[in-house]
Amino acid sequence: MKTRNALTAQIAIALASFLVPFVGSAFNLALPQIGRDLEMNMVTLGLMVSAYLLPCAMFQMPAARLGDLYGRRKIYLLGLGAFAFFSLMSSLAWSSTSLIVFRALTGVGSAMMFGTAMAILTSLFPQQQRGKVLGINTAVVYFALSVGPLCGGLLTHHLGWRSIFVVCCLIGTVAAVFSLSAIRDEWAEARGEPFDFIGTALYALTLFAIIYGFSLLPNAASWMLLILGIIAAFAFVRFERRCRFPVFNLSLLVNNRAFRLSTVAATIHYSVTAVSTLLLSFYLQYVRGLDAQHAGFLLMLQPIVQTLISPLAGRWSDRIHPASLATAGMVMVMLSLSGLCFLTESTSWFVLIVLLLLFGAGFGTFSSPNVNMIMSSVDKTAYGTASAVTGTARLIGQSFSIGVATLAIHLYLGTAAVSVEHHAAFMSSLRLTCAIFVGLCVVGVYASASRLRK
């Protein structure tokens, strides 16, 4: 492919990659207004969030397999079109049920995009440029996370919550036009093979039960769902090992050491996100007395640093072993979490800012090289699967993160709400959560560093 077309395709995929984290972070700011306009309670609002995340996780691997069978370009464009169309329909939603349905269908479109986007990028550029390209794409994701809350608040305040979906529809349409002209190849390496419907059903059931189960912790239903997820996972592995054309080639995890360790490191890495997105938000507002606006500005430091570091780390990973950079990033995250274990009601603002900057630098240094490592450790016939595994690892890690944080809060606060009156108990739950994630990061550092062995 000509360089000009490849660069245009990179811009198009970057726009598509911007959409999902942007609408997610902007959407959170609109939840109170959506609840008032459509008369939705907290349970229904939570269901609406899950209705998007679950299809996004459940269908990434099947979408990647469909891309291998019928062409990644085709599946990617269908996903992008579905995302744009159902974003528009979400802006026109007339009830809570209609909005939940449209958000679920938008999640399916996101799965089709994420299941193929990294594979297309990897196929477009030679290996010596891969880290730089993936780093830029990762920086776009972090940039979307940075500006999402700000733009979401402004759009909701001045134009209403429906405007968020209109903006996403417009960006998606522009990305689709770019993609149609710039991406010409299909990359259907498995064309003619049958689709694994049974494996897909077991895979979807496994992720649904595990991710939704984590989101309900510590309710009794959550443990039943987690047990169901474990049983479905065993059945899935057993069936896939005997299937001639599986939806997920398990040999990548069993026989490919670099791919296996990179996936483990990615899942652990994303499992610490609740500290920065949830617990520190509560800490700043309920313990330190900041309002939501000032707390949001302070927490923006982390994604801003991630946005600046990611393209540099990606470029470096073309010259330095990606595992070295990823390991360094994991160490920085571990050190930041270690410092957060000692937070108090009077911790210096300077110390807190340094820890947030270190946290962001660690995330930025880890992500791009680790994705480069994952995509470079497989043959081109497995690019789709590797792309889907990367996205699924992120969602599983984030779900596990929220589950651990919720359990810790429940352990110390019980059913009491997080408030100023219970800040001492909340601080104990914050320290416990950070300590658990420090222990996980030790495992992640070991897994990441083990890739350096010959």
Beta strands, then each sheet from edge to edge (+ up, - down):
end
